[in-house]
Amino acid sequence: MFPKVPDQHKVGRPLIPNGLGVLFVLTTTVYLFSIYFSNKVFNLGLDTSVNGVSAALTLAVCILFGGFMGLLDDFMDLKWRYKAFMPLIAALPLMYYALENPALRTSISIPFIGTLQFGEAYIFLIIPLIVMVVTNAVNMLGGLNGLETICPAIVIVGLMALSPTYILMLGPLLFWLILAYFNVKGKIFVGNSGSFAIGITIASFAVISDLKISLLVSLLPYIFNSVIILLSILFVRKKAQVTFDGQKLSSDNRRSLVTVITYHRPLTERKIVIIISLIVGIFTLFGALTQLLS
């Protein structure tokens, strides 16, 4: 059912089913719609609705678009100039949700610095930037089994720990962890449909839960990775690349987070994923502490 692509970092380059992130999109959408209807019928208090705008439906629409955009990239191999700005469309439901939610803060409180007030610019500028940056940053940190599934799961857990609406992410997280298990084993790839969907999921849930500073700190490793990749492409005109010797990966350049870690330091794929996951985990913890102090 799914197209197969070679696993570049395995002996013999075995063919692995790709694009299984679409299953995350489908199950997450069903889960969020179920929460919405259950809340409507039984009034269980699982969903938050502001002026008739449901948080669950808003999140579902954003994830659906993320999955659709990823599918386009999986089958059409979209150029970066299109992929970079397409998530802006997914920001529209979040902008409407923010407009209808008077309790949503349009400011960002930074410890030891103070509060930055954006006013209406938060809705029309900051939210689209959050969606665009987060989605593309998450999509750019991948290429190794487990890297594009475990790290986003860590960030989601950090956000859920701070959010009173954590129930919205409980089902999506559990299914994503199932995909992560098989991805770590090298049995499946989630593809761009998965990485774009999980990126938009993180951004949307953070905006709905009003966890902006926690999101920013948690994603610093992603932002670092994206910045050095873009700088390398713009100024060096070369992409990050690792060499596989049959057992370990190494690099003679530093043009991504993976190549920084493997620079003249051969490591197995599993060790690289563990190291980057620990880095993301540390920054996610700092993000949660920063949010509590803000």
CORMO-V259510 format. One record per residue. N is the residue number from 1. RES is the residue in one letter. PHI is phi as a letter, one per 20 degrees, with the letter a starting at -180 (* if undefined). PSI is psi in whole degrees, 0 to 359 (NA if undefined). OMEGA is omega as a letter, one per 40 degrees, with the letter a starting at -180 (NA if undefined). Layout:
<<N | RES | PHI | PSI | OMEGA> <N | RES | PHI | PSI | OMEGA>>
This chain:
<<1 | M | * | 331 | a> <2 | F | d | 141 | i> <3 | P | f | 147 | a> <4 | K | d | 141 | i> <5 | V | c | 153 | a> <6 | P | f | 141 | i> <7 | D | e | 105 | a> <8 | Q | f | 341 | a> <9 | H | d | 30 | i> <10 | K | c | 148 | i> <11 | V | f | 129 | a> <12 | G | n | 355 | i> <13 | R | l | 64 | a> <14 | P | f | 151 | i> <15 | L | e | 129 | a> <16 | I | c | 137 | i> <17 | P | g | 132 | a> <18 | N | d | 154 | i> <19 | G | n | 17 | a> <20 | L | f | 358 | i> <21 | G | f | 339 | i> <22 | V | f | 331 | i> <23 | L | f | 325 | i> <24 | F | f | 318 | i> <25 | V | f | 314 | a> <26 | L | f | 311 | a> <27 | T | f | 322 | i> <28 | T | f | 319 | i> <29 | T | f | 315 | i> <30 | V | f | 317 | a> <31 | Y | f | 312 | a> <32 | L | f | 322 | i> <33 | F | f | 325 | i> <34 | S | f | 319 | i> <35 | I | f | 316 | a> <36 | Y | f | 310 | a> <37 | F | f | 323 | i> <38 | S | f | 321 | i> <39 | N | f | 324 | i> <40 | K | f | 318 | a> <41 | V | e | 315 | a> <42 | F | d | 354 | i> <43 | N | l | 56 | a> <44 | L | e | 351 | a> <45 | G | m | 21 | a> <46 | L | e | 336 | a> <47 | D | d | 152 | i> <48 | T | d | 130 | a> <49 | S | c | 129 | a> <50 | V | c | 117 | a> <51 | N | l | 39 | i> <52 | G | n | 0 | a> <53 | V | e | 118 | a> <54 | S | e | 135 | i> <55 | A | f | 321 | a> <56 | A | f | 315 | i> <57 | L | f | 322 | i> <58 | T | f | 314 | i> <59 | L | f | 320 | a> <60 | A | f | 317 | i> <61 | V | f | 318 | i> <62 | C | f | 316 | a> <63 | I | f | 321 | i> <64 | L | g | 317 | i> <65 | F | f | 321 | i> <66 | G | g | 317 | i> <67 | G | f | 320 | i> <68 | F | f | 317 | i> <69 | M | f | 321 | i> <70 | G | f | 321 | i> <71 | L | f | 319 | i> <72 | L | g | 317 | a> <73 | D | f | 322 | i> <74 | D | f | 322 | a> <75 | F | d | 341 | a> <76 | M | d | 351 | a> <77 | D | l | 65 | a> <78 | L | f | 148 | i> <79 | K | f | 155 | a> <80 | W | f | 329 | a> <81 | R | f | 336 | i> <82 | Y | e | 316 | a> <83 | K | f | 328 | a> <84 | A | f | 324 | a> <85 | F | d | 348 | i> <86 | M | f | 325 | i> <87 | P | f | 344 | i> <88 | L | f | 329 | i> <89 | I | f | 324 | a> <90 | A | f | 344 | i> <91 | A | f | 343 | a> <92 | L | g | 313 | i> <93 | P | f | 323 | i> <94 | L | f | 322 | i> <95 | M | f | 319 | i> <96 | Y | f | 319 | i> <97 | Y | f | 317 | i> <98 | A | f | 322 | i> <99 | L | f | 325 | a> <100 | E | e | 356 | a> <101 | N | d | 95 | a> <102 | P | f | 342 | a> <103 | A | e | 347 | a> <104 | L | f | 125 | a> <105 | R | f | 135 | i> <106 | T | d | 27 | a> <107 | S | c | 165 | i> <108 | I | c | 121 | i> <109 | S | e | 121 | a> <110 | I | d | 122 | i> <111 | P | g | 140 | i> <112 | F | m | 356 | i> <113 | I | d | 311 | i> <114 | G | p | 194 | a> <115 | T | d | 128 | i> <116 | L | d | 116 | a> <117 | Q | e | 125 | a> <118 | F | d | 341 | a> <119 | G | m | 221 | a> <120 | E | f | 339 | i> <121 | A | f | 334 | i> <122 | Y | f | 318 | a> <123 | I | f | 315 | a> <124 | F | e | 348 | a> <125 | L | c | 308 | a> <126 | I | f | 315 | i> <127 | I | f | 312 | i> <128 | P | g | 322 | i> <129 | L | f | 319 | i> <130 | I | g | 311 | a> <131 | V | f | 314 | a> <132 | M | f | 312 | a> <133 | V | f | 313 | a> <134 | V | f | 314 | a> <135 | T | f | 313 | a> <136 | N | f | 324 | i> <137 | A | f | 318 | i> <138 | V | f | 320 | a> <139 | N | f | 330 | a> <140 | M | e | 342 | i> <141 | L | e | 92 | a> <142 | G | a | 201 | i> <143 | G | n | 348 | i> <144 | L | c | 147 | a> <145 | N | f | 117 | i> <146 | G | o | 339 | a> <147 | L | f | 316 | a> <148 | E | e | 4 | i> <149 | T | d | 316 | a> <150 | I | f | 313 | a> <151 | C | f | 314 | i> <152 | P | f | 325 | i> <153 | A | f | 322 | i> <154 | I | f | 316 | i> <155 | V | f | 318 | a> <156 | I | f | 318 | i> <157 | V | f | 319 | i> <158 | G | f | 319 | i> <159 | L | f | 320 | i> <160 | M | f | 325 | a> <161 | A | f | 339 | a> <162 | L | d | 350 | a> <163 | S | d | 134 | i> <164 | P | f | 346 | i> <165 | T | d | 34 | a> <166 | Y | f | 337 | a> <167 | I | f | 333 | i> <168 | L | f | 331 | a> <169 | M | d | 359 | a> <170 | L | f | 308 | i> <171 | G | f | 309 | i> <172 | P | g | 320 | a> <173 | L | f | 315 | a> <174 | L | f | 316 | i> <175 | F | f | 324 | i> <176 | W | f | 323 | i> <177 | L | f | 327 | i> <178 | I | f | 314 | i> <179 | L | f | 322 | i> <180 | A | f | 322 | i> <181 | Y | g | 312 | a> <182 | F | f | 330 | i> <183 | N | f | 318 | i> <184 | V | f | 322 | i> <185 | K | f | 351 | a> <186 | G | m | 23 | a> <187 | K | e | 333 | a> <188 | I | b | 162 | i> <189 | F | d | 139 | i> <190 | V | f | 338 | i> <191 | G | m | 184 | i> <192 | N | f | 332 | i> <193 | S | f | 327 | i> <194 | G | e | 315 | a> <195 | S | f | 322 | i> <196 | F | f | 318 | a> <197 | A | f | 317 | a> <198 | I | f | 328 | i> <199 | G | f | 313 | i> <200 | I | f | 327 | i> <201 | T | g | 312 | i> <202 | I | f | 312 | a> <203 | A | f | 314 | a> <204 | S | f | 316 | a> <205 | F | f | 323 | i> <206 | A | f | 320 | i> <207 | V | f | 314 | i> <208 | I | f | 322 | a> <209 | S | e | 358 | i> <210 | D | l | 50 | a> <211 | L | d | 54 | a> <212 | K | f | 313 | a> <213 | I | f | 324 | i> <214 | S | f | 318 | i> <215 | L | f | 314 | a> <216 | L | f | 312 | a> <217 | V | f | 319 | a> <218 | S | f | 327 | a> <219 | L | e | 7 | a> <220 | L | g | 319 | i> <221 | P | f | 322 | i> <222 | Y | f | 316 | a> <223 | I | f | 318 | i> <224 | F | g | 314 | i> <225 | N | f | 314 | a> <226 | S | f | 319 | a> <227 | V | f | 313 | a> <228 | I | f | 330 | i> <229 | I | f | 313 | a> <230 | L | f | 320 | i> <231 | L | f | 321 | i> <232 | S | f | 319 | a> <233 | I | f | 320 | a> <234 | L | f | 320 | a> <235 | F | d | 326 | a> <236 | V | e | 340 | a> <237 | R | m | 30 | i> <238 | K | c | 149 | i> <239 | K | e | 159 | i> <240 | A | f | 142 | a> <241 | Q | b | 138 | i> <242 | V | d | 154 | i> <243 | T | d | 132 | a> <244 | F | d | 122 | a> <245 | D | e | 11 | a> <246 | G | o | 341 | i> <247 | Q | c | 317 | a> <248 | K | c | 161 | i> <249 | L | d | 141 | i> <250 | S | b | 167 | a> <251 | S | b | 148 | i> <252 | D | d | 17 | i> <253 | N | b | 168 | i> <254 | R | c | 80 | a> <255 | R | c | 11 | i> <256 | S | a | 171 | i> <257 | L | f | 321 | i> <258 | V | f | 316 | a> <259 | T | f | 333 | i> <260 | V | f | 318 | a> <261 | I | f | 324 | a> <262 | T | e | 11 | a> <263 | Y | f | 109 | a> <264 | H | l | 32 | a> <265 | R | b | 86 | a> <266 | P | f | 130 | i> <267 | L | c | 153 | i> <268 | T | f | 158 | i> <269 | E | g | 318 | a> <270 | R | f | 318 | a> <271 | K | f | 321 | i> <272 | I | f | 315 | i> <273 | V | f | 319 | i> <274 | I | f | 317 | a> <275 | I | f | 312 | a> <276 | I | f | 324 | i> <277 | S | f | 320 | i> <278 | L | f | 320 | i> <279 | I | f | 313 | i> <280 | V | f | 321 | i> <281 | G | f | 319 | i> <282 | I | f | 315 | a> <283 | F | f | 329 | i> <284 | T | f | 320 | i> <285 | L | f | 316 | i> <286 | F | f | 322 | i> <287 | G | f | 319 | i> <288 | A | f | 318 | i> <289 | L | f | 320 | i> <290 | T | f | 320 | i> <291 | Q | f | 320 | i> <292 | L | f | 330 | a> <293 | L | e | 343 | a> <294 | S | e | NA | NA>>
